[in-house]
Amino acid sequence: MFLKEDCMTAVLFVCLGNICRSPLAEGVFRHVAGQTLPGARLTIDSAGTGAWHVGNPPDPRSIAVARRHGIDISDLRARQVTRADFERFDLILAMDGDNLDALRRAAPHATRAEIRRFLAAPPRDVPDPYHGGPDRFAAVYRLIEEGARDLATRLARIAV
């Protein structure tokens, strides 16, 4: 399904409000993919299952932890998952089990998207750092970077 010649692969990262984990995953994966999948035709985006923060920038703590690693996510804006996302994206990656369940409930019966946890092997949640401090955001960054590198490696294998 992914990285076929002359095809675009579209990846959507999803958390609850699209201000902490999923924009961080979007930025980190964009950075990792640029290094490990040069020339790949990728669409990379993020969204939330909830609408509380639509139009807002990422949480300042997510922006700060990304910036410390040379990644700028300050221009991203929160949006909510739409029905069209299930047709537009090949891979929809939930940050945790609750968001995975919400995505599966919202998905049209005949969706073309593969919907699964971002950290799939072994299946783990990326914990929501919203009510924590900088250390929690740093820990989430490390999990997201690990997942982004794993995803890029799997996509590179498929492309060969």
The 8 nearest C-alpha neighbors of each residue, nearest first, counted from 0:
[[1, 2, 3, 89, 8, 157, 90, 113],
 [2, 0, 8, 3, 154, 157, 89, 158],
 [3, 1, 158, 8, 6, 4, 7, 154],
 [4, 2, 6, 1, 5, 158, 0, 7],
 [3, 5, 6, 2, 158, 7, 40, 39],
 [4, 6, 3, 7, 40, 2, 39, 8],
 [7, 5, 3, 4, 2, 8, 40, 1],
 [6, 8, 40, 41, 9, 2, 5, 42],
 [9, 7, 41, 1, 2, 42, 89, 40],
 [8, 10, 42, 88, 89, 41, 43, 7],
 [11, 9, 90, 43, 88, 91, 42, 89],
 [10, 12, 91, 44, 45, 43, 92, 90],
 [13, 11, 45, 92, 21, 91, 93, 44],
 [14, 12, 93, 46, 21, 47, 45, 92],
 [15, 13, 47, 21, 94, 17, 16, 93],
 [14, 16, 47, 48, 49, 17, 98, 13],
 [15, 17, 47, 49, 18, 52, 14, 51],
 [18, 16, 47, 77, 46, 21, 14, 15],
 [17, 19, 57, 58, 16, 77, 22, 20],
 [20, 18, 61, 58, 57, 17, 21, 22],
 [21, 19, 23, 22, 24, 14, 18, 17],
 [20, 22, 24, 12, 13, 23, 14, 45],
 [23, 21, 25, 24, 45, 20, 18, 17],
 [22, 24, 20, 26, 21, 25, 27, 61],
 [25, 23, 21, 27, 22, 26, 28, 143],
 [26, 24, 22, 28, 23, 27, 44, 45],
 [25, 27, 29, 23, 24, 28, 72, 22],
 [26, 28, 30, 24, 29, 25, 23, 31],
 [27, 29, 31, 147, 30, 25, 26, 32],
 [28, 30, 26, 32, 27, 31, 25, 33],
 [31, 29, 27, 33, 28, 32, 26, 34],
 [32, 30, 28, 34, 33, 29, 35, 27],
 [33, 31, 36, 35, 29, 34, 30, 28],
 [32, 34, 30, 31, 37, 36, 35, 29],
 [33, 35, 31, 32, 36, 37, 30, 29],
 [34, 36, 32, 33, 37, 31, 151, 152],
 [35, 37, 32, 39, 33, 34, 38, 155],
 [38, 36, 33, 39, 35, 34, 32, 40],
 [37, 39, 36, 40, 33, 41, 32, 35],
 [40, 38, 36, 37, 41, 2, 7, 32],
 [39, 41, 7, 38, 8, 6, 42, 2],
 [42, 40, 8, 7, 9, 39, 43, 10],
 [41, 43, 9, 10, 8, 44, 40, 7],
 [42, 44, 10, 9, 11, 41, 25, 29],
 [45, 43, 11, 25, 12, 10, 42, 46],
 [46, 44, 12, 11, 21, 13, 22, 25],
 [47, 45, 13, 17, 78, 79, 80, 77],
 [48, 46, 17, 16, 79, 15, 14, 49],
 [47, 49, 15, 80, 79, 14, 16, 98],
 [50, 48, 47, 16, 15, 51, 79, 52],
 [49, 51, 79, 53, 52, 16, 48, 47],
 [52, 50, 49, 53, 16, 79, 47, 77],
 [51, 53, 55, 50, 16, 77, 54, 18],
 [54, 52, 78, 77, 50, 55, 51, 79],
 [55, 53, 77, 76, 52, 78, 56, 75],
 [54, 56, 76, 77, 52, 53, 57, 18],
 [57, 55, 76, 75, 77, 73, 58, 18],
 [58, 56, 18, 19, 59, 61, 62, 55],
 [57, 59, 18, 61, 60, 19, 62, 56],
 [60, 58, 62, 61, 63, 57, 56, 73],
 [59, 61, 63, 58, 62, 64, 133, 136],
 [62, 60, 64, 58, 63, 59, 19, 65],
 [61, 63, 59, 65, 60, 64, 72, 73],
 [64, 62, 60, 66, 61, 65, 59, 67],
 [63, 65, 67, 61, 66, 62, 60, 137],
 [66, 64, 70, 62, 68, 67, 63, 61],
 [65, 67, 70, 69, 63, 68, 64, 71],
 [68, 66, 64, 65, 69, 63, 70, 62],
 [69, 67, 66, 65, 70, 64, 71, 63],
 [68, 70, 66, 67, 65, 71, 30, 64],
 [71, 69, 66, 65, 68, 72, 26, 27],
 [70, 72, 66, 73, 65, 69, 62, 26],
 [73, 71, 74, 75, 26, 62, 70, 65],
 [72, 74, 75, 71, 62, 56, 57, 76],
 [73, 75, 72, 76, 56, 71, 57, 62],
 [76, 74, 73, 72, 56, 57, 77, 22],
 [77, 75, 56, 54, 55, 78, 74, 57],
 [78, 76, 53, 54, 17, 55, 52, 18],
 [77, 79, 53, 46, 47, 54, 76, 17],
 [78, 80, 47, 46, 50, 48, 49, 81],
 [79, 81, 46, 48, 47, 84, 78, 82],
 [82, 80, 83, 84, 79, 85, 105, 46],
 [81, 83, 84, 85, 80, 106, 107, 105],
 [84, 82, 81, 85, 86, 87, 80, 88],
 [85, 83, 87, 86, 81, 82, 88, 80],
 [84, 86, 83, 112, 110, 87, 82, 88],
 [87, 85, 84, 83, 88, 111, 110, 112],
 [86, 88, 84, 85, 83, 89, 9, 112],
 [89, 87, 9, 90, 10, 86, 84, 112],
 [90, 88, 112, 9, 113, 10, 8, 111],
 [89, 91, 113, 10, 112, 88, 114, 11],
 [92, 90, 11, 114, 10, 12, 113, 112],
 [91, 93, 117, 12, 116, 115, 13, 114],
 [94, 92, 116, 13, 99, 117, 95, 98],
 [93, 95, 125, 14, 117, 124, 116, 13],
 [96, 94, 124, 93, 98, 97, 125, 99],
 [95, 97, 99, 98, 100, 124, 116, 94],
 [98, 96, 100, 99, 95, 101, 93, 94],
 [97, 99, 101, 100, 96, 95, 93, 102],
 [98, 100, 96, 93, 102, 97, 101, 95],
 [99, 101, 103, 97, 98, 102, 96, 104],
 [102, 100, 98, 104, 99, 103, 105, 97],
 [103, 101, 105, 99, 104, 100, 106, 98],
 [102, 104, 100, 106, 105, 101, 99, 114],
 [103, 105, 101, 102, 106, 100, 107, 99],
 [106, 104, 102, 103, 101, 107, 82, 100],
 [107, 105, 103, 104, 102, 108, 85, 110],
 [106, 108, 110, 109, 105, 85, 82, 104],
 [107, 109, 110, 106, 105, 103, 111, 104],
 [110, 108, 107, 111, 106, 112, 85, 86],
 [111, 109, 107, 112, 85, 108, 86, 106],
 [110, 112, 86, 109, 85, 113, 89, 88],
 [113, 111, 89, 90, 110, 85, 88, 114],
 [112, 114, 90, 89, 91, 115, 111, 110],
 [115, 113, 91, 112, 92, 90, 116, 103],
 [116, 114, 92, 93, 117, 99, 113, 91],
 [115, 117, 93, 92, 119, 118, 94, 95],
 [116, 118, 92, 93, 94, 119, 115, 146],
 [119, 117, 123, 116, 122, 146, 120, 124],
 [118, 120, 122, 121, 116, 117, 123, 115],
 [121, 119, 122, 118, 123, 117, 149, 116],
 [120, 122, 119, 123, 118, 116, 124, 117],
 [123, 121, 119, 120, 118, 116, 124, 117],
 [124, 122, 118, 121, 119, 125, 95, 116],
 [125, 123, 95, 126, 94, 96, 118, 122],
 [124, 126, 94, 95, 139, 127, 123, 142],
 [127, 125, 124, 128, 139, 95, 94, 20],
 [126, 128, 129, 125, 20, 19, 130, 139],
 [127, 129, 131, 135, 136, 130, 126, 139],
 [130, 128, 131, 127, 19, 132, 136, 58],
 [131, 129, 128, 132, 127, 135, 136, 133],
 [132, 130, 128, 129, 135, 133, 136, 134],
 [131, 133, 134, 135, 136, 130, 128, 129],
 [132, 134, 136, 135, 137, 60, 131, 64],
 [135, 133, 137, 136, 132, 138, 131, 139],
 [134, 136, 138, 137, 133, 132, 128, 131],
 [135, 137, 139, 133, 138, 134, 128, 140],
 [136, 138, 140, 134, 135, 139, 133, 64],
 [139, 137, 135, 141, 140, 136, 134, 142],
 [138, 140, 136, 142, 141, 137, 143, 135],
 [139, 141, 137, 143, 138, 142, 144, 136],
 [140, 142, 144, 138, 139, 143, 145, 137],
 [143, 141, 139, 145, 140, 144, 146, 138],
 [142, 144, 146, 140, 145, 141, 24, 147],
 [143, 145, 147, 141, 146, 142, 140, 148],
 [146, 144, 142, 148, 143, 147, 141, 149],
 [145, 147, 143, 149, 144, 148, 118, 150],
 [148, 146, 144, 28, 150, 149, 145, 143],
 [147, 149, 151, 145, 150, 146, 152, 144],
 [150, 148, 146, 152, 147, 151, 145, 153],
 [151, 149, 147, 153, 152, 148, 146, 154],
 [150, 152, 154, 148, 153, 149, 155, 32],
 [153, 151, 155, 149, 150, 154, 148, 156],
 [154, 152, 150, 156, 155, 151, 149, 157],
 [153, 155, 151, 157, 156, 152, 150, 158],
 [154, 156, 158, 152, 153, 157, 151, 159],
 [157, 155, 153, 158, 154, 159, 152, 151],
 [156, 158, 154, 155, 159, 153, 2, 1],
 [157, 159, 155, 2, 156, 154, 3, 1],
 [158, 156, 157, 155, 154, 2, 3, 4]]
